Amino acid sequence: MSEIVFAVLTISDTCHQDSSKDRSGPRLVQLLKDSFAKPLVFKEIIPDDRDLIENRLRQLSREDVGISAIFTTGGTGFAPRDVTPEATKQVLDKDCSQLSMAIALHSLEKTKFAALSRGVCGIAGKTLILNFPGSEKAVVECFEYVKDLLPHALHLLNNDSALVLQTHKDLQEDQGVHLHHSCPHKTNTGADADRNSPFPMIQVNDALHIIMKTIRPQKNLKKFLLEFESPVDIPPFKASIKDGYAMKSSGFSGSKKVLGYIAAGDPIFATDLEEDECFKINTGAPLPEHTDCVIQVEDTKLLRCKKDGSEDLVEILVEPKKDLDVRSSGYDLAKNSKLFPSLDFSPVVINSLLASVGESTLLTKPSIAVISTGNELLSPQQPAQSNKIYDSNTTLLQELLQYFNFPAQITQVLSDDFDEVFETLAQMFKKVDFIISSGGVSMGDKDYIKPVLAKLGFQIHVGRVNMKPGKPMTFASKESKYFFGLPGNPVSAFATFHLFVLPALRWFNGWPYGKCMLPIIEVILDNDKLSLDPRPEYMRASITSKSGRLHASITGNQISSRLQSIVGADVLVHLPAHAEDKPDAKKGDILLASVLRYDFITKYE
C-alpha cells in the first residue's frame, strides 16, 4: 500500500514565535488523519514572510519530495502581512479558480466575513496547494467541503484515473481514502516453481515515506532550536572591543595616569578611579566597574614608563565618549533571549552556538553499527587471494557516515553463515539503534539477512525498491531498533545510503522532513545519449558550471560493481524509466539531480 503524504503549513508571525498559539494547524492535521487511511502528515509553522512562504512551497511541491497536497492556514486576509496568496501564486503551474470559488461560496453560507479571505488553490507539479483562512472554525468548514473532492483530485493529478471510482466507493463506505500500490513486478505466490522475490517492488518515494513514517524521531529539533533560550548574557560583563585604555567618559582628552593592565580573563576591578586615571586594557577584557569607554591605542601617545618598563603616563588624543568601543553585558546575546534567530540545521552552527552559552550537547546521536557480509571478502590489510575481493563497503559506509556527522560505533565483516549473522545482529542490537549492512539481501542461496531479520522478530517494511542501482534495498524495524540492508555491490550501497539511510538518520535525530533528504537541483545533461532502463536510474555525474548553468557529465561505466564511478561524482542524476515515447535521455535534457557533496561543482567554464 502506498502512503499518501500531506503537508500542513501554518502561516503566522504570532504562531511562529509561540507554537502553543497555533490552533488551526493541529486541527487540520487531525482532520486529515480522521478522514484518510493512515496518511503521513508533516506540519510546519512559517512567519508571514512572502519569500519564506514561496520558497517552502517550492521545496515541498517538488516531485521527488512526493507530497500529494499542501494545506496552508493563515495569511489570507487584508492585513499588510497577509501575503500567503501572493506567495502561492508564484509557485503554481495551474490555477484552480473554480475550487477557490467553491470554497469561498461554501464559507459565505457560514459567515459574511468569509468575503475577507483571499485564499487561492492550484497545482504545482503534481502537488495540490490549498489556502485556508487562519481561524480554527474556518479551517474545519473549508476542509469539510473539500475532503470528498480530494481523492478524485489526487488520483487525477497522479494519472490514476482508473482508481477514481474505487476511491469514491471507499470514501462512501468508511470515510477513508485507500491509495493502493499496483505493482506490475512479479512477486512470489508461494508455489515451489515460483522463484520470484516475495517482496513487492516499491517506488523510491513510497519506500522513503514508509521508512520515515516507521522511524520515531528522537526529538523535535526544529522545536528545540526555536524555543531554546540562552542561559547567560554574552558577554557576561562590559567588554573592551579594542586594545586601548579604559577610563571615565566624563574626563577629557589629555594626560592620564595608567593604574594597571587588564587582560582577557582577569577579574573585574571594583575600585573607583579619577577622571585623569585609566587602565590599559586588551580586546575582550572586562572593563573596570567605574569606567564606561575605551580609547584605542592608535589614539594615544605614551608619555612616560616606570622603572620596570610598564606604562605610567599616556596622552589621550581624542575626546572620550560614553560606551565608545565597549560591548555592554548581553550586547551579543541577552540572557533568556532566543539562541537561534532562525532555523539552521548545520552541526557547525548548532554546536558552536550551544557551546557559546555553555551547552556541550544537543541530542545524542544514533548509535550505529556497520557490517559487510560475504565469504569472498578480505580486509584491506590482508594479503591478496585469487578467490577473494577486498571489502570496500565497510570503509565506504564509515566514511559516508562520518562525512554527514553520524559516526559508526561498531564495524564488522561477517561470513555467509546463518548462525553467525543471527548471533551478531542479536548482540549488536543490544548496543546500537541502527545496523547498516551491505550484502546478503538479494536472491542468492547465501543471502541470509532477511531470514535472520524474520527470526529476530523484525518487520520487513521494504524488501525491494524499483530503482537502479539498489533494487534489493531492505528496511526493517523492531520497536525502536532499525535495520538497513543495502545491496553488496558498492555503487548500489553508495546510492541507497544517500537516498534512504541518510534521510532516516537525520529524521531520527530530529531534523524536519524537508531537510532530511539531499538537496535537489536541475542539471543539463552533457552526454550525447543514454539508454533508459526499465527502472528509474540514479547515475553518478560530475557538475560543470557553464555561464551560471549546471551541466552534468556521467562518470563513465555505471555498472553497480564499478566503485570507480564515484570518482568525481558530485550528484546522482535522476533518470526516468524507459518509456515508448522516451527510450533515451539525450544531450540538453533537463533532469533532477541529488547533490552528494558540499562542494558539488567540479569546475567552472
N, C-alpha and C positions, 0 to 999 in steps of 0.2 A: 504494500500500500504506500502510495506516495504522499508525503506530508504536505499540507497546504500551509503556507507561511504568510503572515501578515506583519505589518509594522504600524505602530501607533505613535504619532508624534504630537506631543502637547506643545503648542506654541505659546509661550507666556514668559515675560520677564519675571513676573512675581513667582511663578512656579519653578522657574529655573534657579532662583535664589533660595527658595524653600519648597522642596518637593512635596512636603506634607500638605501643602495647599492645593495640590493637583487632585481634583475630583473627577474631571471628565475623562482623563486618560485611563486610570484604573477601571472606571465604569465601562469604557469602550472595550478594554481588554477582556473584561468579564463577559460582556455581550457576545464577543467573538467566540469565546470558549464555550458559552452556553449554546450557541447556535450552530457551531461547526464541530465535526467529529475530530477530536484530538488535533486541533490546529497548533502551529508553532507561532507564538505572538511575541514580537520584540517591541519594547516600549522605550521611549526616549523623550526628554524634555529639552526644548531648544528655545533660546530667547527670541524676542521679536526683532530679529535682525534679518533683513532680506537676503543678504549674501549667504549667511549661515543656513537659512532655510533652503534656499535654492541648491546650494552645494550638497546638503544632506539628502535632498530628494533625488538629485542626480546619482549620488552614490548608491542609494537604496534601490533605485529603479534599474540599475544595470542588470542585464540578463544573467550574468554569472552569479549575482547575489541570490537570484531565484525567489524574490518576494512577489507574491501574486497581487497584493493590494496594499496601498499605504493610506491610512486614515490620519488626517490632521485634525486637531481640535484647538480652536482659538485663533485669534488674529484675523478674523474675517469682517470686523466691524468698521466703524467710521473713525476711530481714534487714529492719531498720527502714526502710532507704532503698529497699527494693524496692517501688515503687509503680506500675509500668507497668500492671498490670491495672486498678487503681483509676482511673488517668488515662484509659485506653482506654474503660472502661465509660461515662464521662461523654460520650463522643463518639458512641457507637454509636446508630444508629436501629433496627437489628435485631441480635439476639443469635444467633450460630451455635454454640450449645452442643454440637450433635452433632459438628461439626468439631473443636471443642476436645477433646471426649471421645475422638474417634478418634485424634487426635494423641497424647493422653496414653496411651491403651492401647497404641499402637504403641511409644512411648518406654519404657513399662514392660516391654515384652518385651526391651529392651536393658539396662535398669538399674533397680533398685528406687528409686534416687534421683530418678527422674522423678516420683515421687509428691510431691516437694517443690517442683515447679514449678506456678505458679497461672495460667499464661497463658490468655487468653481470645481468642476470634475473633468477628468480627461485621462488620456493614456500616454504613458512614457515607455516606449519599447513594448514590453509585454506586461507592464505593471499598471494597474488601475489606481489612480490617485483621486481621493475624495476629500474636499474641505468641509469640515463640520464646524459649527459655532463652538464657543468656548464653554457654555454653560452645560452642566450635567444633564439637565432636563432636555435641552435641545439635542444633545448627543443621543439620548435614548430615542427621542422622536424620529430623528433622521435615520438612525440605524434600523429601527423597526420598519421603516418604509423601504429601505434598500436591501434588506437581508434576503428577501425572496428573489431579488434580481441578481444577486451576486454570483450564485452558482453558474447561471447561464452566461453571465458576462465573463467570468474567469475561464470557463471552458472554451468559449469562443475566442478569447484572447490567445489561448494556447492551441487553437485549431483542433480542439477536442469536441467538435460539434456533435459527433455520434453519441457523446455521453450526456448531452443536454436533457434528453427525455428521461434517461435513467436518474440523473441528478434531481430532476423535478419530482420524480416518483419517490426518491429517498427523502426529499425535503418534506413532502406531504405525509410520509409515513412516520418520520421520527424527528422532524425539525432539525436534522443534522445533514451535513454535506459529506459525502464519502467520495473522495477522489481516488479512484483505483488506478494502480500501476499496471498497465497492459504490457507485459514483457514478451517481445517477439522471439527471444532467445530460448533455446531448449533447456529444460531442467529435468532432472531425474524423476521418473514416475514411480520408482520402486521396483520395477521389473529387473531380473538378473541381466537381461540383454541390453538394458538401458545404461549406457556408460557416460551419460552427461552429468554435469555437476548438479547436486540437489539444490544449489543456491541460485535464486533468481538474479539476473543481470540488472543491476540498479544503475540509474543515471547518476552522473557525478554530483549534480546539485542535490538530488534526493539522498544520496549516501551521506553527503556533508550535513544535511539537515537532520538526518537520523542520528548522526554522531553528536551533533551539537545539542540535540534535544535530550540525548541519553546522559551526557556528562553534566554533573552538578557543579556549577561554578563555586569555587571555594569562597569567594567574597565578591560583592559588587564593587569592582574597582572604581567605576565611574562615580558611584555614590560616595565612596570613601574619599576620593580626591576632591569632589565638590564640597564636601562637608568638613574636611579636616581643617581645624583652626590651629594657628601657631600657639604653642605653649609659652613662648618667650618673645621679647622685643629684640629686633635686630636693627642696629646694635643695642645691647642692653644698657649702654651708657652713652654720654656725649663723646663722640669720637672725632679725632682730627682727620681731615681729608688730605692734608698736605704735611710735608716735613717743614717745620717752621717754629713759631713761638706763640704759646697760649698766653692770653692776657685779658684784661677787662677792656671792653669797648668804650667805656666812659673815659679812659685815658686818651691821650693824644699821641701823635707821632713824636719821635724824638728818642732820646736815650732811655734804655730800660735796663735795670739790673737783672741778671739771669740767676734765679734762685736755685735752679736744678735742672735735671734732664729726665724726661719721661719717655719710656719706650713702650711699644705694644706689649700688653700683658702685665704692666706694672699696676700696683694698687692706685685707687683714685685718691689724690691729695685733697684733704678736707680743710687744710689750713688756709686762712684768708691771706690775701696779698694786697699790696698797694697798687695804685694806678701806674706807678713808674717801675713796677716789677713784672717779671714774666717768667715762664718756664720754657725751655727748649723742649720740643715735642716731635715725635715721629708719626708718620702716617699710620692711622688705625689705633693709636694710643688714646687712653681715656683722658679727657680734659680735667684739670683740677676743678673742684666743685665750684669755686668762685670766679672762674673765667668763662667767657662767652664768645671768644673769637680766636682765630689763628691767623697770623701773618706769615706767609710763605717765606722761606729762606731768601728767595730771589729779591724780595722787597725789604731786605735788611742789610746792615753793614756791621761787621764785627769791629768793635772799638777797643776791647781790652780782654786779655786772658788772665787767669790766675796762674800761680807758680806751677801748679800741677798740670797746666795745659788746658783745663776746662774753661769754658766761656764765662766771662764775668760781666761784661757790659756790651750791649748791642744798640745800634740805632735803627729805629723803625722809620722807614722812608715813606710809608703811606698812612692815611688816616684809618684807624681800626673801625670796623663796623660790626654790630651785633650779628652773631651767627655766621660770620664770614668763615668759609672753609670748615664748617662744623656740621657733622651729621648728628642730629638730635637722637635721643633714645627712641627706638621704634621707627626711625626715618625710613629704612628699607622695608621693614615689615613690623607692623604693630601686633602686640600680643592679642590673641583672640580674634584676629582677622583671618580671612581665608588664605591658606598657604598657596593654593593653586588657583590663580585668577581665571584660568581656562583649562580645558582638558588637553592633556598631553601625556601619551602613554609610553613615551620613551623611558627606558630604565635609567638612562643617564639623567634625565630631567627629574624623574620621581625620586630616585635615591639621593641625588645631590641636594634637592630641596629638603627632603626629610632629614638628611644629615645636618643641614644648616640650622635646624631647630632641635637637634639632639635626639632625633628618632633614628635608630640604626636599621630597622627593618620595616618593611611594608607588609608583605604577605609571605608566608612560607611557600617557596616554590614547590611544584610537584616533585616527588621523588621518582626517579626514572631508572629503569634497567634496560640495557640494550643487549640483545642476543642475536647471534647468527647461527643457523643450523645447516649441517651438511657434512657428510663423511669425507667429502672431497676438499675440505678447507684446511689451509695451512696458515699459521700465524706469520705475519710479515718477518718475524725474527727467525723463523725456521729455515733450514736449507731446502732448496727446491727439490721436488719429486716429480717424476714423469707422469704420474697418475693423479696429481693434486693441483689445485689452484690456490693462489693466495687470497685470503679473506680481506676484501677491501670494505665490505659493508659496515663492519663494526666501526672502523675508523671514520667512514663516511657519515654515519649517523651520529657518532660522538661529536664530530666537528660541526655538523649542522646544528645540533642541539646547543653547543657552546656558542655558535655564531648568533643564535637567536636568544641567548641568555637563559637557556634551560639545560644546564649541565647534567650529564648522566652520573649516577652514583655507582652503578654496577655494570660491568660488561662481561660477557662470557660467550664462548663458542661451544656449541653442542653438536654431538654426532646425531645421526638419524636413528635414534633409538627411542622407542615409545616411553619406556620406563624412565630413561634419563631426562627426557623432555618433561614428562609429568612431574617427577620429583623436583626438578629445577624450578619449574614455574610455580609449583605449590609453595616452595620455600621462598622464592623471590617475592611473591605477592604478600608475604608476611612483612616485608620490609619496604615495598615501594607502592606508589599509586598507579604507575603506568609501566607496562612492559612493551617495548618496541622491538619486534622480531623481524628478521629478514629470512626468507626461505621457508619451505615446508608447508605452504598454504595452497599449492596447486593440486593436480590430479595424480601425482606420482604415488607409487606403492610406499615410498618412504616419507611422504608428506603427512606428518603426524600432528601438526599443530591443531587443526580443527577437531579431530577426535580427542586430543588431550584437553582442549578447552571444554568440550562437552562433558568429559569425565569429571573435570574440576567444577562443574555446575555453572559455567559461564553461558550466557545467552549470546549467540552469534547474531548480531543485528545486520551485518553486511558480510557477504561471502564472496561476491563478485561485483565488479564495477564495469560499466560499459565505457571503457577508455583504453587508450594505447599510449604508452605502456602502462601496465599496472592492473590488468584485469583481475587477478586473484586477490587483490587487496581485501583484508579481513579486519573487521572491528567487532569486538565482543566486550561484554561487561558483566560484572557480578557485584551488586551493591555499589560501593564506591571505588572499585578496582576496574581498571580499563586495560584492554589489550589491543594493540595494533599488529597485525600480521602482514608485513609488506612482502612483495614478491622478492625472490632471491636474486634476480638479475639486477645489477647495481643501478642502472638507469631507471628501472621501474621503482626501486626503493627510493631513489632521488626524487622522482616526480611525485609519488604518493606521499612522501614525507611532507613536501611543501603544500600539497593540496588538501591533505586531511590531518596529518599529525600536528603540524604547527598550529592551525586554527584551533584544534582541540585543546592543546596545551595552553594557549592564550585564553580561551574560553574558561577553562578550569581555573586559571589564575585571576579571573575577574574582569578580563577585557570586555568591552561592549562588542556585540556581534559583528557590527560593520567594520570593526578594526581588526578582527581576528585573521581574516584572510589576507593573502598577499595583495598588494595594490595591483589594479588592472589598468593597463594603458592601451591605446590604439597604436598599431605599428603598420608600416607599409612593407609588404613582402618584396624582398630584392631577388629572391630565387626565380629563375625563369619559369619552372613548372614543378609542382609537387603533386603526385598522385594521392588522392584522398583514400583513406582506409574506411572499411565499413563501420569502424568505431571512431568516435571523436578522438583526435590525437593531440598530444602535447609535446611539441618539438622544442629542443633546445636551440636557442638562437642568440647571436650577438647583435648589439644595437649600435648603429652609427647615426649620429645627428647630422643631417644634411639641411642646411638653411633653416634650422629650427624644427624640422620634421624628423620623426624617428623611423629609421629603416631597419628591418630585421633580416639577418642572413643566417640560414640554418647551418648548424655547426657540423656538417659532414654527415656520414652514415649514422642513421638514428636507431639502428638495431639496439634492443634493450640491454644486450650484454656488453656493449661498447662504452665503457666508462669515459673514454676519451671525449665523447660528445659533450661532456660538461665543461670542457676546457673552453674558456671564452664565452660560456653561456650566461648571458645577462637576464634572459627571460625564458618562460615557457610560452611558446606561441600556441594559441588555441585553434586547431584546425577542425572544421566541421566534418561530420561523417560524409562518406561518399553518397552522392545523390545523382539520379539520372540527368538532371539538368545542371549538376555541378560535380563533375567527376574529378576535377583538378583544382588546385589553388595555383594562381598564376602571378607573375610579377606585377606589382602595382595593387594587388588586392589589399584591402584594409582589414586587418584582423585584430582580435583582442590578444593580449599577452599578459601573463602574470610576472611581476618583477621579482627576480631572485636575489639581487644584490642591492646594497645601499648605493654603490657606485655603478649604476647599471648601464651607463653609456661607455662603450669601449673606445670610440674615437669620434672626433668632430670633423666635418668636412664643410 
